[in-house]
Amino acid sequence: MTKADAAPPPAAPTTDRQLDLLRAMLEIRRFEDECHRLFAQGIVRGSTHLGQGQEAVSVGACAALRKGDTMTCTYRGHAATLAMGAPLDRSFGEILGKANGLCGGKGGSMHLTDVGVGAMGAFAIVGGHLPIAAGLGFAARYRRTGAVSVCFFGDGSTNIGAFHETLNLAAIWRLPVVFVCENNLYGEYSPIATTTPIERLADRADAYAMAKAVVDGNDVLAYWPPPPRPRRAGAPARADADRGAHLPPARSLAGGPSDLPPRRRARGVAGARSHPGARAHAARRRNRAGDDRRRQRGGRARGRRRARARPGLARSHAGVPTGARLRMSATVTYRNAITRAMADALAADDDVFVIGEDVSCGGRSRRPRACTSASAPSAVLDTPISEQAIIGTAIGAAVQGCA
C-alpha cells in the first residue's frame, strides 16, 4: 500500500464541538459535587453513588448517539443520564425526592430515567439492565429503525450471569448494542485482581466473537469518530401476515388419534384403545368434558342473572358489542388455544414477535413454527437457554412498543 492509498486519519471534532463536550463534563462534575454536598448534609435520602472522574466515558459515548438511540446504565448513572440530555433541574428534583423530578421523586438517585431523551433507566441491580439493553436493540433491529442502544456497566458486572447471557444473545442476533464497561478497577470494595482471572475485561468479548476496543476513560476524544451505524439490510424482519404460522391440528378433550404422540399413532390406535386401562382413561376424560360443559352452562346462567340484577356489568369491553358471546368452533386444549392466540397476534400486528427456546421448530409444546422464507424472515426466533436474557429482551422490546 502506498502512502497515497492509505486511509486519511479521522477528522477531529470542531472546536465548537470540543467545547460542548467540555461543557457537558463540567456540568456533570459540578452536579455530582453538589449531590455529594447535599448528601453530607442529610438532605439527600437513600443511597447515592457518584462517579467523579468518569465523566469522559459517558459524555464521549453519548456524544456519538443520535435522536432515537437509547441508553441504559447502572445505579451510578448520573453522568450517563445527564449526557443523554436530561435537564439538570429535574434531575436534581428526582434525587431530592421532589414532585418535579424526572420520575416524580419516586425513583431517586439510583433510578434516574428520562425516556424523552432516550435515557431508559438506571438500574439498582448489578447487571440487571444488560438484558434490557438487548431488548432495546432487538426492538430497533426488528422494527428497522436504525437506532442503536448503549449500555453502561461496571467491571463487577462482567462476573454476573446476565452479562454472559446477554452478550451471547446479542452476538447471535447481531443486535445494534454497544456495551461500555466503566472499569474503575474495583467491584464494590474488592480489587478486580481478586475477583477476575483476566487483566483486560475487553477480552471477554472474544468468547462471543464480538468486536472490542480499549480506550482511555479520561480522554473524551477517544470515542471519536463515532462508530458506523448498523446496516439495516441485515436486520431480522417480521413474518408476513398472509403467511401465518404453523398450527398443530385441533385436539378434542374427548380423546382421539391426534392425542397420541406420533410413535404411538404409527403403532395403531385401535389396539391401544381396546385395552381396559385405555377405555377407563377415555371414560374419565369424557366425564371431565361433561363436567366442564355443565360448569360452563352454569357460569353463563349466573352471568345472565348478575347482568339482570346489575345492568352496569353488561357494558361492552374492548370494542365487543354488548351481549356478544365468544363461541368456540371446537373444544381445544389450553396449549392449542395459546398457540392459536399467538398465531393470531402475529398475523394482526407487525410489532408482535415470539422468542424462546425451540420455538421456531415447535418444540415439545408445539408453539407456532417460524416462517422461513427468505422474503419473510422470522418473527419466531430461537434463543439459547438463557432465561434472564429472554425475559429482559422481552421487557426492553416492550418498552419500545413491541409485544
C-alpha positions in Angstrom: 0.0 0.0 0.0 1.4 3.4 -1.0 1.1 6.5 1.1 -1.5 7.8 -1.4 -3.6 4.7 -0.9 -3.6 4.9 2.9 -6.9 6.0 4.5 -6.8 9.6 5.8 -6.8 10.0 9.6 -10.2 10.7 11.0 -11.0 14.4 11.3 -11.1 15.7 14.8 -14.3 17.3 16.1 -14.6 21.0 15.5 -13.6 23.5 18.2 -17.2 24.2 19.0 -17.9 20.5 19.3 -15.0 20.1 21.7 -16.2 23.0 23.8 -19.6 21.3 24.0 -18.0 18.1 25.3 -16.0 20.1 27.9 -19.1 22.0 29.0 -21.0 18.7 29.4 -18.3 17.2 31.5 -18.0 20.3 33.7 -21.8 20.4 34.3 -21.8 16.7 35.3 -18.8 17.3 37.7 -20.5 20.2 39.4 -23.8 18.3 39.6 -22.1 15.4 41.4 -20.1 17.7 43.7 -23.4 19.3 44.7 -25.0 15.9 45.2 -22.2 15.0 47.5 -22.6 18.2 49.5 -26.3 17.7 49.9 -25.9 14.1 50.9 -23.4 15.0 53.5 -25.9 17.5 55.0 -28.6 14.7 55.1 -30.8 16.4 52.5 -30.5 13.6 50.0 -32.2 10.4 51.3 -31.2 6.9 50.5 -28.0 5.7 48.7 -26.2 8.0 46.3 -23.5 6.6 44.0 -21.2 9.2 42.5 -18.7 8.9 39.7 -16.5 12.0 39.7 -13.6 11.5 37.3 -15.5 9.2 34.9 -17.4 12.0 33.1 -15.4 11.5 29.9 -16.8 7.9 29.5 -20.4 9.0 29.5 -20.0 12.2 27.6 -17.8 10.7 24.9 -20.0 7.6 24.3 -23.3 9.5 24.4 -22.0 12.2 22.1 -21.9 9.6 19.3 -25.6 8.9 19.6 -28.5 10.3 17.5 -32.1 11.1 18.2 -34.0 7.8 18.7 -31.0 6.0 20.2 -31.3 4.7 23.7 -29.2 4.2 26.8 -29.3 2.1 29.9 -26.9 2.4 32.9 -26.2 1.3 36.4 -27.2 2.9 39.7 -24.1 5.1 39.3 -25.9 6.7 36.4 -26.0 10.5 37.0 -23.4 11.2 34.3 -24.9 8.9 31.7 -28.4 10.3 32.2 -27.2 13.9 32.0 -25.0 13.2 29.0 -28.2 12.0 27.2 -29.7 15.4 27.7 -31.8 15.1 30.8 -32.4 18.5 32.4 -30.3 19.4 35.4 -33.2 20.9 37.4 -35.5 17.8 37.1 -32.5 15.5 37.7 -31.8 17.4 41.0 -35.5 17.2 41.8 -35.5 13.5 41.4 -32.6 13.0 43.7 -34.2 15.2 46.3 -37.5 13.4 46.1 -39.4 16.3 44.6 -42.6 16.1 42.6 -40.9 17.9 39.7 -38.2 15.2 39.4 -37.7 13.0 36.4 -39.8 10.3 37.9 -41.9 12.4 40.2 -39.4 12.0 43.0 -40.2 8.3 43.4 -37.0 6.8 41.8 -34.3 8.7 43.5 -30.6 8.7 42.7 -30.4 5.1 41.6 -33.2 5.2 39.1 -32.8 8.4 37.0 -34.9 7.9 33.9 -35.9 10.3 31.1 -37.4 8.4 28.2 -37.9 11.6 26.2 -34.1 11.8 25.6 -33.5 8.1 25.3 -32.3 7.5 28.9 -34.3 4.4 29.5 -33.4 3.9 33.1 -30.7 3.4 35.7 -30.9 0.0 37.4 -30.1 -0.8 41.0 -29.5 -4.5 40.4 -25.9 -5.2 39.3 -26.1 -6.4 35.7 -29.9 -6.4 35.7 -30.1 -3.8 32.9 -27.9 -5.7 30.3 -30.8 -7.9 29.1 -33.0 -4.8 28.9 -30.4 -3.2 26.6 -30.5 -6.2 24.4 -34.3 -5.8 24.2 -34.0 -2.2 23.2 -31.5 -3.2 20.5 -33.8 -6.0 19.4 -36.7 -3.7 19.0 -34.6 -1.3 16.9 -33.5 -4.2 14.7 -36.9 -5.8 14.5 -38.7 -2.6 13.6 -35.9 -1.4 11.2 -35.5 2.0 12.9 -31.7 2.1 12.5 -31.4 3.0 16.2 -28.5 2.0 18.5 -28.6 1.1 22.2 -25.7 1.9 24.5 -25.3 0.0 27.8 -23.0 1.3 30.5 -21.9 -1.2 33.2 -19.2 -1.6 35.8 -16.3 -4.1 35.9 -18.1 -6.1 38.6 -21.0 -6.9 36.2 -18.7 -8.9 34.0 -18.9 -11.7 36.6 -22.7 -11.7 36.6 -24.6 -14.4 34.7 -26.8 -11.9 32.9 -23.7 -10.4 31.4 -22.8 -13.6 29.6 -26.3 -14.5 28.7 -26.9 -11.0 27.1 -23.6 -10.8 25.2 -24.2 -14.3 23.8 -27.7 -13.4 22.7 -26.6 -10.1 21.3 -23.9 -11.7 19.3 -26.1 -14.5 17.9 -28.7 -11.9 16.7 -26.2 -9.2 15.8 -28.1 -6.6 17.8 -27.1 -2.9 17.5 -26.0 -2.6 21.1 -22.7 -1.1 22.3 -21.6 -2.4 25.7 -19.5 0.1 27.6 -17.6 -1.2 30.6 -16.6 1.6 33.0 -13.7 -0.2 34.6 -12.7 1.6 37.8 -10.6 -1.4 39.0 -12.9 -2.2 41.9 -16.1 -4.3 42.3 -17.7 -2.8 45.4 -14.6 -2.6 47.6 -12.7 -5.6 46.1 -9.8 -5.0 43.7 -10.5 -6.5 40.3 -7.4 -8.7 40.6 -9.0 -10.6 43.5 -12.3 -11.3 41.7 -11.5 -11.7 38.0 -8.9 -14.0 36.4 -8.1 -11.8 33.4 -6.4 -8.5 33.2 -8.3 -7.0 30.2 -12.0 -7.2 30.6 -12.5 -6.4 26.9 -11.0 -9.9 26.2 -14.3 -11.4 27.4 -15.8 -10.3 24.1 -13.6 -12.8 22.3 -15.8 -15.6 23.7 -18.7 -14.2 21.8 -17.0 -13.2 18.6 -17.7 -9.6 19.3 -15.6 -6.6 18.2 -13.8 -4.9 21.1 -11.8 -1.8 21.8 -9.9 -0.5 24.9 -9.9 3.3 25.2 -8.6 5.8 27.8 -11.6 6.6 30.1 -10.1 10.0 30.8 -10.0 11.1 27.2 -13.3 12.2 25.8 -11.9 12.3 22.3 -11.1 8.6 22.5 -14.6 7.9 21.3 -14.1 10.0 18.2 -15.0 9.4 15.4 -18.3 7.7 16.2 -18.5 4.0 15.1 -20.5 3.3 11.9 -24.2 2.8 12.2 -25.6 -0.8 11.9 -26.7 -1.8 8.4 -30.4 -2.0 8.1 -30.4 -4.5 5.3 -29.3 -7.3 7.6 -31.9 -6.8 10.2 -34.4 -9.5 11.0 -37.9 -8.7 9.8 -41.4 -9.7 10.7 -43.4 -12.6 9.4 -45.9 -11.7 6.7 -49.4 -11.8 7.9 -50.6 -13.8 4.9 -48.0 -16.5 5.5 -49.2 -17.0 9.1 -47.6 -19.6 11.4 -47.8 -23.3 11.8 -50.8 -24.6 13.8 -51.0 -28.1 15.1 -54.3 -29.9 14.4 -57.0 -29.2 16.9 -57.4 -31.8 19.6 -60.7 -32.7 21.3 -60.9 -33.2 25.1 -62.7 -36.4 24.4 -59.6 -38.1 23.1 -58.7 -39.5 19.7 -55.8 -40.3 17.4 -54.4 -36.8 17.4 -54.0 -37.0 21.2 -51.3 -39.7 20.8 -47.7 -38.9 20.1 -46.5 -39.9 16.5 -44.8 -43.1 17.6 -48.0 -44.5 19.3 -50.1 -43.3 16.4 -47.9 -45.3 14.0 -48.3 -48.5 16.0 -52.1 -48.4 15.6 -54.7 -46.7 17.7 -57.3 -49.4 17.8 -55.1 -51.8 19.8 -54.2 -49.2 22.3 -57.8 -48.0 22.8 -59.1 -51.6 23.3 -57.0 -52.0 26.4 -59.2 -51.8 29.6 -56.9 -49.1 31.1 -57.2 -47.1 27.9 -61.0 -47.4 28.0 -61.2 -46.3 31.6 -58.9 -43.3 30.8 -61.2 -42.3 27.9 -64.2 -42.6 30.1 -62.6 -40.3 32.7 -61.9 -37.8 30.0 -65.4 -37.8 28.8 -66.7 -37.3 32.3 -64.4 -34.4 32.8 -65.5 -32.9 29.5 -69.1 -33.3 30.6 -68.4 -31.6 33.9 -66.7 -28.7 32.1 -69.7 -28.2 29.9 -72.1 -28.2 32.9 -69.9 -25.7 34.7 -69.8 -23.6 31.5 -73.6 -23.6 31.3 -73.9 -22.8 35.0 -71.5 -19.9 34.6 -73.4 -18.4 31.7 -76.6 -18.7 33.7 -75.0 -16.9 36.7 -73.7 -14.2 34.4 -77.2 -13.6 33.0 -78.6 -13.3 36.5 -75.9 -10.8 37.5 -76.4 -8.8 34.4 -80.2 -8.5 35.1 -79.5 -7.6 38.7 -76.7 -5.1 37.8 -77.1 -3.7 34.3 -73.8 -1.9 34.5 -71.9 -5.2 34.2 -73.3 -5.7 30.7 -71.5 -2.8 29.1 -69.1 -3.5 26.2 -65.4 -4.0 26.7 -62.6 -3.5 24.2 -64.9 -3.0 21.3 -67.0 -6.1 21.9 -70.7 -5.2 21.5 -73.0 -5.6 24.5 -74.5 -9.1 24.5 -71.9 -10.6 22.2 -70.7 -14.1 23.0 -67.5 -15.8 22.3 -68.3 -19.1 20.5 -65.6 -21.8 20.0 -65.9 -23.8 16.8 -64.3 -26.8 18.6 -63.1 -27.7 22.1 -59.3 -27.3 22.2 -56.7 -27.8 24.8 -55.1 -24.9 26.7 -51.9 -25.5 24.7 -53.6 -25.2 21.3 -55.6 -22.2 22.5 -52.3 -20.4 23.4 -50.8 -21.4 20.1 -53.7 -20.0 18.1 -53.7 -16.8 20.2 -50.1 -16.3 19.4 -50.6 -17.0 15.7 -53.5 -14.5 15.6 -51.4 -11.9 17.3 -48.5 -12.4 14.8 -50.9 -12.1 11.9 -52.6 -9.0 13.2 -49.6 -6.9 14.4 -46.2 -6.4 12.8 -44.8 -5.4 16.2 -45.5 -8.8 17.8 -42.8 -11.5 18.0 -42.2 -14.8 19.7 -38.8 -15.7 21.2 -37.9 -18.6 23.4 -36.2 -22.0 23.4 -37.0 -24.2 20.5 -40.0 -22.1 19.3 -39.1 -22.0 15.6 -39.3 -25.8 15.3 -42.4 -26.1 17.5 -40.6 -27.9 20.4 -42.4 -30.1 22.9 -45.1 -27.5 23.4 -45.9 -27.2 19.7 -45.8 -23.4 19.6 -46.0 -21.6 16.2 -43.3 -22.5 13.8 -41.3 -19.8 12.1 -41.9 -18.6 8.5 -38.5 -19.5 7.0 -39.0 -17.9 3.6 -36.1 -15.6 2.6 -38.6 -12.9 1.7 -40.2 -13.0 5.1 -37.6 -13.6 7.8 -39.0 -15.0 11.0 -41.0 -13.3 13.8 -40.4 -16.5 15.8 -36.9 -16.7 17.0 -35.0 -19.4 18.9 -32.9 -18.4 21.9 -30.2 -20.1 23.9 -31.2 -21.5 27.3 -30.9 -18.1 28.9 -33.9 -17.2 30.9 -32.6 -13.8 32.2 -31.7 -12.7 28.7 -35.1 -13.9 27.3 -37.2 -12.1 29.9 -35.0 -8.9 29.8 -35.1 -8.8 26.0 -38.9 -9.1 26.0 -39.2 -6.3 28.6 -36.7 -4.0 26.7 -38.5 -4.6 23.4 -41.9 -3.9 25.1 -40.7 -0.5 26.3 -40.2 0.4 22.6 -43.6 -0.7 21.6 -43.1 -4.3 20.6 -45.1 -7.2 22.1 
